C-alpha cells in the first residue's frame, strides 16, 4: 500500500477547520516555488455552512482535478512516535516495526491506518522509525465531517507534522535547540516538539481561543503543568538544550492571550519566544505546501478503502502513461531495428548484385556462385590473358625491324654476311669486312640496337678481308 | 475499460518485441556489416581488374577494327617484293587466340634471294593488315656474288575465321 504521492496538481486548498473557525489557503506551485494566498477565513457559528458554500464554488476545479484539497487529522485523534529497533538494516527494521508499534498503541493495530514515513540511523544502536497512525474510525469520522459540508479532501495530513514541517520551512532550525511550535487554535492548543529537523512528539491540549480565560489562572496553571510534563518527557541524552517557543495559529494574533500563556510559562526556565508570520493561516499553508511538495513526513491518512478517487485515478493515469510509453518505446525500438535490418540487407543485396554483375561481365560466364566471384574472375582472366597475349605481342617491337636495321648497318659498312641467325633474344652472325674498324663499327651499332654481343675478329687473310664472328643476345628479350 | 485491460499486454508485447529485435539486431549487424564490407572489397578488386584489362582489350579491339581479318598470302607479298613467287612454305599448328582469332605461324624458305629484296618483302609483310611478324630468321650467303642468301624465315600473323 503505497503512500499517496501521485499528485500532479499545481493547486491545493489547505483547510484549517475547527468547529467555529475555518481558514482556507490556496497554494499554487509557480516555477518551483509555492505561493500561498488566503482565500477564506471565518469564525463563528456560521463557519461550517460558509465553508460549504465556499467549496461549492470550487467544485468545478476540484472535480476536474485541476486542484485538490488537503485537511488535517487532529493530533488528538492520531499518533506519532519514534520507535527504536536494534537492527542495522531498514529493510529488516520494516518487518518488525508493526509489532513494535502494536505494543505502543492503545488500540489494535488492525483497526488503524499506519505508516513509517521516516527512518534514521543511530550510531552503535540501530534504526529508528517515525510511526504515524490513527484509528480507522477516527479517520472515517473526520472525513465524514468534511464530506457533510460537501468537501472531499484528497489528502488528510497529520496536523502535528504539517505544523512542524511548515515551521521548519518558514524559520530554519537552530542547532541543538529544542523547538516547540505552539498552535493556538479555536478549540485546542497543539504543541509539536522537535530538534535538528526531526519532530519528536505532538500533543494536543484542550485549551483554545474559545476557552479564552480572561483571568482563569487555574486553566493557565494546568496548561503550564502540562507543558512542564511534556518538556520533562523529552529525551535528555544531549543535556539541556536551548528551547525556542514559536507561537502560531489564530490565537497567536491575540496579544493578550499570548501574553497570558507566556506568563504562565515563565517558571519553566529559559524559553525564547517568537512567532511565525501570518499565524492564522499557518496550518492551512502547511497543509497546502506539504500537499504540493514531497516533504519527508508527508502522510495521507486516506489509504486503501478511504483513498480519494483522484488518487486511484492518478495512479491509473500514471500507469497508463507508463504502459503507453513502454508500448511506444517498444514499437519504436522494433521499427528502428527492423528498418536497420532492412537497410543492411538492402545494402548487402545491392553490393552482391553489383559484384555478381561485374563478375559475369569480366569472366564471360553466365552465372557465378556467391562468394567465388573474385576467384573465378581471376581464373577466367588468366585464361583470357593467354588468348590475348598474341595481340599484346603484336604491338611489341617486331624482329623485322631489327633484322632490317642489321642488314642496313651491314650494307652501310660494306660488310658481307656469311651467316646470320636471329631468334627472339639471340643473335649469331659471321661475316667479313674490308677492315678491322668496320667490324667494330658493326658491333657498336648492333649493341646500340639493344644487343649484348661478343665480337671476335681475325686478321685479314688471303682475301684481304677481316673475318668476324658476333654472338650475343638482346638485353630485353622480345 | 477494454483499453485498460489490454494495454498492459500490448505494452508487454511491445517491450518484448523491442527487446528481441534489439538483441537480434545487435547480434546480426556485425555479421552483415562484415559481409557488406567484404563484398565492397571484392567489388573494388574486380573494378581494378577491369581497369587493368581495359588496356589488353584495346589491342584486340584494334584488330577487330581491321577491314579484313585475313592476312595477305606470303606468296603475293613475295611476288610484290620481287622474290621468287613460290617459296617453300610449311604451316605450323594454329594456336587459338581470343574472340575467334587464330595465331598462324609458317616457315618460309627462299633458296636464293637478294638481301635487298628480302628486306622489301619483310617491310611489305609488316605493313600488310593483318601484319606478318618475323619470329625467326636464318640467312646463309649463297653464290659468289655478295648480297644473295638462302633465307629461312618463321613468320606469324593473326587471322579471324569467318563465322
Contacts between the chains, C-beta under 8 A, distances in Angstrom:
chain1	res1	chain2	res2	distance
A	316	B	4	7.2
A	320	B	4	7.1
A	320	B	7	6.5
A	323	B	7	4.8
A	323	B	8	5.8
A	323	B	10	7.7
A	323	B	11	4.1
A	324	B	7	7.0
A	324	B	11	7.3
A	326	B	11	4.1
A	326	B	12	7.8
A	326	B	14	6.5
A	326	B	15	5.2
A	327	B	7	7.1
A	327	B	10	5.4
A	327	B	11	4.4
A	327	B	14	4.6
A	327	B	15	7.9
A	328	B	14	7.8
A	329	B	14	7.5
A	329	B	15	7.4
A	329	B	18	6.4
A	330	B	11	6.9
A	330	B	13	7.5
A	330	B	14	2.7
A	330	B	15	4.4
A	330	B	16	7.4
A	330	B	17	5.7
A	330	B	18	3.8
A	330	B	19	7.8
A	331	B	14	5.2
A	331	B	17	7.8
A	331	B	18	7.3
A	332	B	18	7.5
A	333	B	17	7.9
A	333	B	18	3.3
A	333	B	19	7.7
A	333	B	21	6.5
A	333	B	22	5.8
A	334	B	14	7.0
A	334	B	17	4.7
A	334	B	18	5.0
A	334	B	21	4.7
A	337	B	18	7.6
A	337	B	21	3.7
A	337	B	22	5.6
A	337	B	24	7.1
A	337	B	25	4.2
A	338	B	21	6.3
A	340	B	25	5.8
A	340	B	29	7.1
A	341	B	21	8.0
A	341	B	24	7.7
A	341	B	25	6.0
A	341	B	28	7.0
A	341	B	29	7.9
A	341	B	32	7.9
A	344	B	28	7.9
A	344	B	29	6.5
A	344	B	32	4.3
A	344	B	33	7.0
A	344	B	36	7.0
A	345	B	32	7.0
A	347	B	32	8.0
A	347	B	36	5.2
A	348	B	32	6.0
A	348	B	35	5.7
A	348	B	36	5.2
A	348	B	39	6.9
A	351	B	36	5.8
A	351	B	39	4.0
A	351	B	40	5.6
A	351	B	43	6.3
A	352	B	39	5.7
A	354	B	43	6.0
A	355	B	39	5.4
A	355	B	42	5.5
A	355	B	43	5.0
A	355	B	46	6.9
A	358	B	43	6.7
A	358	B	46	4.8
A	358	B	47	7.0
A	358	B	50	7.0
A	359	B	46	6.3
A	361	B	50	7.7
A	362	B	46	6.2
A	362	B	49	6.4
A	362	B	50	5.8
A	362	B	53	7.3
A	373	B	42	5.7
A	373	B	46	6.8
A	374	B	42	5.1
A	374	B	45	5.6
A	374	B	46	6.5
A	377	B	46	5.9
A	377	B	49	6.5
A	378	B	49	7.3
A	381	B	49	6.3
A	381	B	53	6.3
A	384	B	53	7.6
A	384	B	56	8.0
A	384	B	98	6.4
A	385	B	56	7.1
A	387	B	96	6.8
A	387	B	97	5.2
A	387	B	98	3.8
A	387	B	99	7.9
A	388	B	56	4.9
A	388	B	57	7.7
A	388	B	59	6.9
A	388	B	60	6.1
A	388	B	97	7.4
A	388	B	98	5.1
A	389	B	97	7.9
A	390	B	95	7.3
A	390	B	97	4.7
A	390	B	101	7.5
A	390	B	103	4.5
A	390	B	158	5.8
A	391	B	56	7.5
A	391	B	59	4.1
A	391	B	60	4.9
A	391	B	63	6.1
A	391	B	97	6.9
A	391	B	98	7.0
A	391	B	101	7.7
A	391	B	158	7.0
A	392	B	56	6.4
A	392	B	59	5.4
A	394	B	59	6.9
A	394	B	63	7.5
A	394	B	131	7.2
A	394	B	133	6.8
A	394	B	158	6.4
A	395	B	59	5.9
A	398	B	126	6.0
A	398	B	131	7.8
A	398	B	133	5.1
A	398	B	134	6.4
A	399	B	133	7.1
A	399	B	134	4.4
A	399	B	135	6.6
A	399	B	136	7.8
A	399	B	137	7.1
A	400	B	122	4.6
A	400	B	123	7.3
A	400	B	125	7.0
A	400	B	126	4.9
A	400	B	133	6.9
A	400	B	134	4.4
A	401	B	126	7.7
A	403	B	119	8.0
A	403	B	122	6.6
A	403	B	134	6.3
A	403	B	137	5.5
A	404	B	119	5.3
A	404	B	122	6.2
A	404	B	123	7.0
A	407	B	115	5.8
A	407	B	118	7.9
A	407	B	119	5.6
A	408	B	119	7.9
A	411	B	115	7.8
A	416	B	141	6.9
A	416	B	146	4.8
A	417	B	115	7.6
A	417	B	139	6.2
A	417	B	141	6.3
A	417	B	149	7.2
A	418	B	140	7.5
A	418	B	141	4.9
A	419	B	138	7.9
A	419	B	139	6.8
A	419	B	140	5.3
A	419	B	141	7.0
A	420	B	137	7.3
A	420	B	138	7.2
A	420	B	139	4.5
A	421	B	137	7.3
A	421	B	138	4.9
A	421	B	139	7.8
A	422	B	136	6.9
A	422	B	137	4.4
A	422	B	138	7.7
A	423	B	135	7.9
A	423	B	136	4.9
A	423	B	137	7.8
A	424	B	135	6.9
A	424	B	136	7.5
